[in-house]
Amino acid sequence: MLKYKGELAKSLQPGGSLEHWTERHLRYLMLAPTVLILLVLTIFPSVYMFYAAVHRISPNPDLPWEFVGTGNFVRLISDPQFHVAVRNTAVFTIVAVALEFVLGLGLALLLDRYIRRLSFLKTVLMIPMMLPPIAVAITWKIIYEPQFGVLNEIMFQLGLPVQAWAGDVNLAMFSIIVADVWQWTPFIFLLMLAGLASLPVEPYEAAALDGASSWRQFWDLTLPFLKPVIAIALLLRVMDALRLFDLVFILTGGGPADRTKVLSLYIYQVAYRFADPGYAAAISLFVLFVTIVLSTWFMKRMRLAE
Amino acid sequence: MLRKFCLALAVATSAFAISASAWADFTVLVPSSSEGDGLRAAADDYSKMKGTKVEIVQAPYANVFEQGANAGATKSGVFDIILMDDPWIPFFAENGHLEDLTPYFKNAGMEGPDNDFLSKSLAICRNPYNTGPYVCLPYVGNAQMFFYDAAKYKEAGVEAPKTWDDVLKASKTLTENGGGRYFGYVFRGGQGNPVVADFMPIFWSYGANMFNEDRTKVTIDTPEGAAAMKTFIALRDVSPKGIESYNANEVGTALAAGTAASSINWPNWVATFEDPSQSKMVGKISYSPIPAGTKPGSSEIGHWTMGIMAASKNKQEAFDFMIWATSPEQIKISASRGNPPVRASVFTDADLTKQEQFRHYPVLMEAIQASTPRPRHPKWPEIENAFGIELSKAVAGTITPEEALKNAQAAVEQITGLK
């Protein structure tokens, strides 16, 4: 077989051999499948998105794509629905991730210090994170249902005023944040717990000998040691929060009064309901840009922390 | 040998996965709802009878539009027939996604659909509305009706509500006496399609319209529109807390559970209200046409219609199936499966009308004949979204009803380019 291949290579490349060529280019050949997959799954869609973002694309297949240059990006400046979506996404991301971080870190400290052996409790705490987002959204929709929902039934039984959790302009975003915090706090908790488990013991022993209080130890030792883990946890959660879709789609549909319209929902509406994929690509690029800027900032902070 | 076998198996599996519908003679895209289930059952019957293989692809409501639009825009030909909600027809027809049915009728020796179809059901299947060529055939005869608990209304001093003033009068009394657990009225207040769908009949009942006759002006912010909005907001005040997020399910459940006395709704809810396993109100809900405002009431029509995709490679087979599925016999079977008919002969069929579950048929037929289509515009999804945002804000009380009308007028003018 090898002999045959060699002969074939010789016939194709006079003066060389297939084995020799393979040996010389082995590293490229080994990389080729990965590069190919990357091209197909990441680079091609990204390039295509850039291409779509500078065109007006008609839903009529017989009409050509019209080049509009920066037109779709300029439209972002004067689109009030886009501004609403940016504001709502920012509010959601900041509040939800902050709450998840505080609760996740608090739970990790509690479990790590006092109930380290209760692995059953750790498993239970992780259940929300393992559920499909759509199941979480439907569960919370049932909980929030104004007339028959369990939350209002409890309020009613306690003599408290019932609320339109997902239907009230002042409560809708809060309700979505609560559902998200319920699902994703365990993720922060898990990372923090892993971080706490890897902390060295010696500095704490020394600090204790010097009479440092628990709070002092947490502030001066635990937090600085955890900084890289915190940076990763926040980075992943922020990136995910910027893509929020399922909860809003199921619970509120972006309402009431546009109070929960987030960027992913708006991109979906523009692309699929309004059949304007060019503009949807421009909004998607904006989200990509924000994500890259935030990631770079987090990575820098992380390197500094290291 | 084993390697060759595995390779052959892999190729065969891939080919099957890539063209999942290739085995079928034609493919139909339908919603995951009673309408889609009905057509699926009909397709099974057709397959058995004709030996034709029909592939039914079911998707949630919004995804049917998206998948149909995607297939049309890419000319993929993956679907031969699409079961469309009627407001989608202008989008699909005017973007070249639907086949003109005229030559198929000619080939079949027909001038068009027969006169047994209700005229309003046929009008929506022509593009432009009622004047253009047929681009689809009606299959499910949906039009909104007014649902109410007659006993409760009587308690509140209203025998049979004829006008929105009657509805308001009864609803106010019932809500006041309900102690926060029972309400006179309930509606879909969710942003977008839900709130628009429940506002439009009231809008029309006060003589308002989204566009003028010749479609050269947007006419939302008018005295008629303001009168409709005043009634709508008054209805909000007698509805349950939280209707700002209500969709059809919440409204239907409130009526079936006996926690609300009246609402506008679609006829497919009748089956739920009359089913003892799902409803506390069996035999207690009355059906009537949409109440009048300053003008006669008018339902929003919401028919499900079958059209042939322009990129289909099996157009004749698709047309033959559509003609069969919309025949009087098949529409009657479809009605018995819970889908409202589109033919006068089925609406008046004694076999059906003598049954309790079809007692709403005379009212529904009247509602269809007095119905109005949603404004026929290829950008309707975008218009509906913009209008729905302003209505949602008005219902939530973040802006005044006057501001909502003014903003909606400006938004629809911008979308349509009409001033």
Interface residues (C-beta under 8 A of the other chain):
Chain A: S58 P59 N60 P61 D62 Q81 E145 P146 Q147 F148 V162 Q163 A164 W165 A166 G167 D168 V169 A172 L251 T252 G253 G254 G255 P256 A257 D258 R259 Q269 Y272 R273 F274 A275
Chain B: A62 F65 E66 A69 G72 A73 T74 K75 F91 E94 N95 G96 H97 G180 G189 G190 Q191 G192 P194 P240 K241 G242 I243 E244 S245 Y246 E250 T253 A254 A257 T259 K379 P381 E382 N385 I389 S392 K393 V395 A396 G397 T398 I399
